[in-house]
Amino acid sequence: MPTISVFYGIVIQMFWRDHAPPHFHALYAEYEALIDLRDFRVIRGALPRRAMALVLEWAADHRDELMEDWSLCSRMLTPKTIEPLK
C-alpha cells in the first residue's frame, strides 16, 4: 500500500484497486480510519480527535490531488506523493 503523505506521526495511504467508495487510509499509532474522498466521512475505524482534525484539514487542502491518486491507484499505477500538513 503506497504511502502518499506523512505528517505529525500520521501516515496517509491508498491501496491499488481498493473497493469503492474512493477513500484513503489514515494511520496514527494503533489507530486507523478509512476516509471517504467525496465528503471526508469516516467509513470505518477511528482516530483520536486531534489526529482526525489534522487529517481532515490536510484532506480538504488536497482534495483534487487525492482524487487524482485514487484514479491512479484504480488503474494499478503508483500514486503521487502529496505535500504534508505544515
MOZI-V595320 format. One record per residue. N is the residue number from 1. RES is the residue in one small letter. SS is DSSP state (alpha for helix, beta for strand, coil for the rest). PHI is phi in whole degrees, 0 to 359 (none if undefined). Layout:
N:RES:SS:PHI
N:RES:SS:PHI
This chain:
1:m:coil:none
2:p:beta:291
3:t:beta:274
4:i:beta:255
5:s:beta:196
6:v:beta:218
7:f:beta:202
8:y:coil:50
9:g:coil:80
10:i:beta:261
11:v:beta:248
12:i:beta:251
13:q:beta:224
14:m:beta:224
15:f:coil:271
16:w:coil:288
17:r:coil:48
18:d:coil:284
19:h:coil:291
20:a:coil:285
21:p:coil:284
22:p:coil:304
23:h:beta:202
24:f:beta:228
25:h:beta:256
26:a:beta:246
27:l:beta:241
28:y:beta:214
29:a:coil:53
30:e:coil:269
31:y:beta:263
32:e:beta:212
33:a:beta:225
34:l:beta:260
35:i:beta:246
36:d:beta:291
37:l:coil:286
38:r:coil:283
39:d:coil:225
40:f:coil:58
41:r:coil:280
42:v:beta:283
43:i:beta:278
44:r:beta:204
45:g:beta:86
46:a:beta:196
47:l:coil:230
48:p:coil:303
49:r:alpha:309
50:r:alpha:294
51:a:alpha:297
52:m:alpha:297
53:a:alpha:299
54:l:alpha:294
55:v:alpha:298
56:l:alpha:292
57:e:alpha:297
58:w:alpha:298
59:a:alpha:297
60:a:alpha:298
61:d:alpha:288
62:h:coil:233
63:r:alpha:306
64:d:alpha:296
65:e:alpha:295
66:l:alpha:296
67:m:alpha:295
68:e:alpha:297
69:d:alpha:296
70:w:alpha:300
71:s:alpha:298
72:l:alpha:297
73:c:alpha:298
74:s:alpha:293
75:r:coil:257
76:m:coil:63
77:l:coil:255
78:t:coil:288
79:p:coil:289
80:k:coil:277
81:t:coil:287
82:i:coil:239
83:e:coil:306
84:p:coil:286
85:l:coil:290
86:k:coil:246
